[in-house]
Amino acid sequence: MDLSKRAQRMEPSATLAVVGKAKQLKREGKPVISFGAGEPDFNPPPAAIRYAKEAIDAGHTHYTQATGIPELKEAVTDYYKKRFNLSFSADQVIVGAGAKPLIYSALSCLVDPGDEVIVFSPAWVSYVEQIRLCGGEAAVVNTIPSGCMPDPEKVRQIVTHKTRGMLINSPNNPTGAVYDSETLQALVKIAEENDLWIIYDEIYERLVYGKATHENPLALVPDASERIILVNGVSKAYAMTGWRIGYAIAPKWLSTKIGAFQGHLTSNPCSIAQWAALGALREAENDVVKMRGVFEERRKTMIDLLEKMPHITFGKPDGAFYVFVNVEKTFGMNAEGKTVETDLDFCSALLSTEYVAAVPGTAFLAPGNIRLSYSNSLEEIQEGMKRLHHFLESLS
Ligand SMILES: Cc1ncc(COP(=O)(O)O)c(C=O)c1O
């Protein structure tokens, strides 16, 4: 018996693999510090928990509308009005079990076998796999030479008659880059010239630091409303990863189809979690502001410590909670008798010698780098950076 070709082509999530190995070592009693997390280490807002409890007591425990409860869809449109001055009708909103399945549902409605979708590397692990699951291929534009910002000229060069759309992620996982308005406008222009759609994944939009500001392409180019799909959710902004609630906003010609697709796949996202997300959107603004402030301090601590270390380089991240560090200068060096030749070797040696977990850049189509998440306490960041520093100094 054979697995389908689709399943055979699929790679498991490398981030989950590293986090899994670190967890296993922790269970064995090792003093592991993991910088592998892709989620905030905060509790969900009290309002979310209260709404969830009330939802259970009120019996909101049955199937809901496939695209989400009207109250939450309305809260999403209110949020976008307040945050970006963008007006949407509730039937453009699809609430799903996280941003991840919503991106997949949208791709499923947009990608045919043989189609190409432009992806900017370093890129979040699931984009390429999801495009492939739809029978398409990712056309990858490397942003590293242009400071982790897409170079519009390179995008123009990669467009072919097979190109159908672009997947844009800002603030970016794993680089923390926040795309500026000029870049986004240029990308929208290319989409307009070539009749492409854009999926804009802005799941980290609340986590932006210093002078950087998060830009929304639809707020920049309102005329492009028929080709832009926004994806967002409560996972990162409200530290609600396990509740699995995301939302997409699409033009009506598409939102109905994404809703139908999701209906066949999951029926609806968890009813209780939807009410919890409503609590977050309605009442947790202060929690978001507080969490962002804590992340900003951690970011500074990590960057300050990384700047003192040998053999590495990195661009200062403006958003999300990651620092993407180039470790190529360590290649050819020796870690406890083994030669480091790749980012995977680097992460493996770092974990086994110092019990520090990081995610190899290969998982983000960017070999030669590692991703460090600063979703840890300041004490853990300080201790983990001390160990990383020691590891780098011990290389011979
Ligand atoms: C860029 C990006 N998009 C989407 C997601 C998925 O978010 P959700 O938990 O809402 O599925 C993640 C999670 O790590 C992410 O990093």
PDBQT file of the ligand as one rigid body, heavy atoms in Angstrom, charges set to zero:
ROOT
HETATM    1  C1  LIG A 401       3.620  33.733  10.101  1.00  0.00    +0.000 C 
HETATM    2  C2  LIG A 401       2.614  32.903  10.793  1.00  0.00    +0.000 A 
HETATM    3  N1  LIG A 401       1.384  32.801  10.269  1.00  0.00    +0.000 NA
HETATM    4  C3  LIG A 401       0.438  32.052  10.849  1.00  0.00    +0.000 A 
HETATM    5  C4  LIG A 401       0.688  31.359  12.024  1.00  0.00    +0.000 A 
HETATM    6  C5  LIG A 401      -0.387  30.480  12.595  1.00  0.00    +0.000 C 
HETATM    7  O1  LIG A 401      -1.131  31.091  13.549  1.00  0.00    +0.000 OA
HETATM    8  P1  LIG A 401      -2.398  30.363  14.166  1.00  0.00    +0.000 P 
HETATM    9  O2  LIG A 401      -2.012  29.934  15.541  1.00  0.00    +0.000 OA
HETATM   10  O3  LIG A 401      -3.461  31.428  14.200  1.00  0.00    +0.000 OA
HETATM   11  O4  LIG A 401      -2.772  29.238  13.296  1.00  0.00    +0.000 OA
HETATM   12  C6  LIG A 401       1.953  31.442  12.608  1.00  0.00    +0.000 A 
HETATM   13  C7  LIG A 401       2.244  30.673  13.830  1.00  0.00    +0.000 C 
HETATM   14  O5  LIG A 401       3.363  30.449  14.206  1.00  0.00    +0.000 OA
HETATM   15  C8  LIG A 401       2.938  32.235  11.988  1.00  0.00    +0.000 A 
HETATM   16  O6  LIG A 401       4.163  32.341  12.498  1.00  0.00    +0.000 OA
ENDROOT
TORSDOF 0
